Amino acid sequence: MTKNDNLTAKYVREILSIVFLTIIAAIMFLPTRFGQAIGWIAGSIGSGLNFYWLYLKVKRSIAVNLQGAQLQSFKGFYLRYLFLTIYSVLVVVLLKPDIIIFGLGLVSVQIVIYLHYFIGLLRTGQREKEDEN
């Protein structure tokens, strides 16, 4: 495993850990806000699984030739979104969550990625200001 692979694995763990922490927070609201809490939990789980599946597919496709990588990417993309569509339909039919919160949960990984990036920018900016002084 190269240094870049270790950094990527560390980044994926960080993102999924933050998403997991939001799920724990949502669990506390289950007794009072069931629809919203179950929507966030189910959406975040779907988003996290989708993100991790993407990470595994990319990791595997790096080692193959160009044609194989293109085919794996094509199949992986449609399989992931087919799974996510089936998962979403099952959650909506069986659990009846708040649809808007469920949708926000489905983009929770993207939200966390943006927040992680902006916090990194703020930290870098603060370090640069400290270095100037």
N, C-alpha and C positions, 0 to 999 in steps of 0.2 A: 504494500500500500504506500502510495506517495504522500508527500506532505500535503498536497492539494486535496487528495482524497480524505485525509484526516480533517482538514479544515471544513470540507463540505459536510462530512458526517457530523462534526461538531455543530455546525450551523443548523443542520436539520434537527439535531437533538435540542438545540436552544429554542427553535421555533415551536417544535412540538411540545416542549416543556411549558412554554408560555400558554399555548392553547390548552394544555391539560390543566393548568392553574385556573384558567377562566371557567373550565368545566366544573372544577371543584367549587368555585364561587357560585356558579349557577345551581349546584346541588343544594346549597343552603336556602335557595328561594323556592325549592320544590313544594314545600307545604303551603306557601302563601300565593305563589304565582306559578301554578303548575304548567299552564299552557306556554307561557313565555320561557320558563326554565327548561322544560323538555324540548322546546324548539331550539334553544341555544345549544343544549347538550347534544341533541341529535345532529344538528347542523355542524357543530364543531367536530364531532366524531367523523362525520362524512368528509369534511374538509381535511382533517388530519390524515385520514386513510388515503384520500386522493393524493395529497401532497407526498406522503411516504411512498405510495405506489409509483408516483412520478420519479421520485429519487431513485428507487430501485431500478426502474426501467432505464433511466439515463446512465446509471452506474454500469448496468449490463451492456448497454449498446455502445459504450466507449470502446470496448475490446473487439468489436466486430468490424468488418469492412463497411464501406460506404453504403452499398446496396442493402446489406443486412441491417445496418443502423436505420436506414430510411424505412424499411419494411417494419422493423420493430417499433419505430416511432409512430408510424401510421396505425398499426394494430393496437399499440399501447394507448394511444390517444382515444380511439373510438371505444376500446374496451373499458377504459377508466370512466368515460362519460356515459357509457351504457350502464355500467354498474352504478354510477352516481344517480342516474335517472331512475333506475329501478329502486334504489335505496330511498330516494326522495319520495317516490310514489307510495312505497310501503310505509314510510314514516308518516306521511300526511294521512293516509287511509287508516292506519292502525292507531297511531298516537294522537292524532288531531292536534298538532301544536299550533301556536301562533305562527302563521305563515311568514309574516315579515321578519320576526325574530329568527325563524328557521332559515330564511334566506340570508340573513346577516351571519348566522352561524356557519352557513356554507361558504362564506367568504372570510371567515375568521382567520385562516392562515394568511391570506393576502393582507388583511388588516395588520396582523402581527408582523409580517415582513416589512410593510411600510413603516410601522412604528419603530421596529428594530433599526431600520436604516436611518430614520430621522434622529433617533436617540444617539446613534453612532456619529452622525454629523454634528450634533450638539456637543458631544464629548470631544470630538476632534477640534471643534472651534474653541472650546474652553481651554484645551491644552495649548493651542496656538497662542491664545491671549496670555496664558500664564508664561509661556516661553518668551513672549515679547517683553514682559515686565521683568 
